[in-house]
Amino acid sequence: MLRTEEMLLNVGPQHPSTHGVFRLLVKIDGETITEADPVVGYLHRGTEKLAEDLTYTQIIPYTDRMDYLSAMTNNYAIVHAAETLMEVEIPERAEFLRVIVMELNRIASHLVWFGTYLLDLGAMSPFLYAFKGREEILELFNELCGARITYNYMRVGGVKWDAPPGWIEKVDVFIKEMKNKVKEYDNLVTGNEIFISRTKGVGGYSQEDAIHYGLSGVNLRATGVRWDLRKDRPYSIYDRFDFEVPVGKSGDLLDKYDCRMEEIRQSLRILQQAVEQFPSEGPVMAKVGRVIRVPEGEAYTQLESPRGELGCYLVSRGKDKPYRLKFRRPSFNNLQILPKLLKGENISNLVAILGGIDIVLGEVDA
């Protein structure tokens, strides 16, 4: 009888497949993973504690650096919580701009996942195609708010800058071009036999497990649970748009891939409607004081980020700074199922399963 000796393998904390500073302690018996222990905290900056000494406007740049692939949705999380307590009515033009930038950011985030995930699996070309498409979105953001990654765009009461002349027309052109690019991505990857063999039936789990672990976003919908906060608990003006919520069946890596690619198409669908309905004029900021003072009370608001439910729990004592701020970070919650998914798997599937979750370490650690 062949006997093997158990080996302890360190993946990280500096490893290209982890997409950030993350350590995974893996015990293997031969080529089979017997135990996996994620070690997080390398990027912990104390954002929630720091917020207690910051005004609401000063907190916004800190949210940029949580999920740095989707900073617009992070910006919205904090201002939406403050606006809920203040009962502020947001100008319609500002609401449209918010939806447009959040959906553009969702597409950009999914393109980063698409490109880097295929790179992890050994395919170089999709990475180049994906980042070329993402670059067009970053240029649109740069023109709108002067930044490519950390935007600091949202404000309590609206947005910091109106769209410059011709910007909405450029978004319209991008939508049409990206629809064709998604077809190119499909031709490159979707029907590829090698890709299917690496993802179909790998890393799957049940709806019960997904709910038990508190998963959200694609990691939940890949099991067949049709839950999207833009549909089920609409915020901003999402209730005005017609779009579908893509779901999978088995929760495996292929289902996650299919869901994210279809979400790009649905985001383009939302963007097309938003561009067509965009108000020709109007303010982009409500009438709020220069010093934001949120009334005493507490509120929990939630939104659908590219990685799932991003929640913001805000406690105010009526001052210009929050008494307590707590974020529900989807990457942190989604990561919790990783040890269960890896146990009993072949070591060759480790990177594929980890990448399929789509974590951002800035959000895991906060």
Residue, then its C-alpha position, 0 to 999 in steps of 0.5 A: m500500500l502506497r503511503t504519503e506524508e502530510m505536507l504543510l503548504n503556504v500559499g501567500p502572503q505574496h502570491p500572484s493568484t491571491h490578487g492581494v495580500f492573503r495567506l492560505l495554509v494548506k495541508i495536503d496528503g499527496e495531491t489531495i487537500t485535507e485542510a485549508d486555513p485562510v489567514v487574513g488581516y494583512l491589509h487591515r487599516g481600521t477604516e470603521k474606527l477611523a471614521e469616528d473622527l472623520t466628517y461624512t465627506q472625509i469618510i468617502p475617500y476611505t471607502d474608495r480603498m475597500d473594494y478598490l475595483s468597485a469604488m463607486t458602489n462603496n462611495y454610495a454605501i456611506v452616502h446612502a446611509a447618511e441620506t436615509l437618516m437625513e431623509v434627503e430627496i436626491p435630484e433626479r439627474a444625480e440619481f441617474l449619474r449614480v446608477i450609470v457610474m455604478e453599473l459601469n463600475r460593475i462591468a469594469s470589476h467583472l472584466v478584471w475578474f474575467g481577465t485575471y481568472l483566465l490568466d490564473l487558469g493559463a490563458m493569456s489572451p482573455f486578460l488582454y481583451a478584458f483590460k482593453g475593455r476596462e480601460e475604456i471605462l476608466e477613461l470615462f471615469n477619468e473624464l467625469c471625476g479626474a480619477r481612474i480607480t479611487y473616485n471620491y465621486m459621491r456626496v451626501g445629497g448627490v454627486k460631486w460633478d455633473a457630467p461634462p458636455g458629450w459624456i453621456e453620448k460617449v457612454d452610449v457609444f461605449i455600450k454599443e461597442m461593449k456589446n460586441k466585445v462580450k461576443e468576442y469574450d464568448n468566442l474566446v472562452t465560453g465554449n472552450e473545451i479546456f476551460i469547461s473541463r477546468t470549471k464544470g463540476v468543480g467547486g460546487y455547493s448547494q443553496e443551503d450551504a450558500i445561505h448558511y455561509g452568508l454568501s451573496g452576489v454571484n456566489l449565491r445566485a450561482t446555486g439558483v437563488r434569484w436574489d439581487l438587491r437591485k430587484d428585490r429591495p430596490y434603492s436609488i432608481y433601479d425600480r425604473f429599469d427592466f433587467e434580468v437576474p442571471v442564476g446558475k444551478s450547481g454553484d460550480l465554477l462554470d455557473k459563476y463564470d456564466c452568471r458574471m458574463e450575463e451580468i455584464r450584459q444586463s448592466l449594459r441593458i440598464l445603462q442603455q435605459a439610463v442613457e435614454q432616460f437621462p434628464s437633459e438638465g437639473p441640479v446634481m446636489a440637493k440642498v444640504g449644509r456645507v457641514i453635514r450633520v446627520p440626525e440622531g438615530e441608526a440606519y442599515t442600508q444595503l446595495e448590490s455590489p459586484r461581489g454581493e451585498l454591501g451593507c452600511y450600518l450607521v449610528s449617529r448622535g446628531k453630530d458631524k461625525p458618525y458615532r459608529l460605522k460598520f460595513r458588511r463586506p461581501s468579500f469577507n463573507n464569501l471567503q468563509i466557505l473556502p475551507k469547505l470547498l477545498k477540503g478533499e479537492n486536488i491541489s490543481n484546483l486550488v487556484a481555480i476555486l479561490g479565484g472563482i469566489d472573486i475576493v478583493l482583499g482591501e474589502v476582506d480586511a477593511 
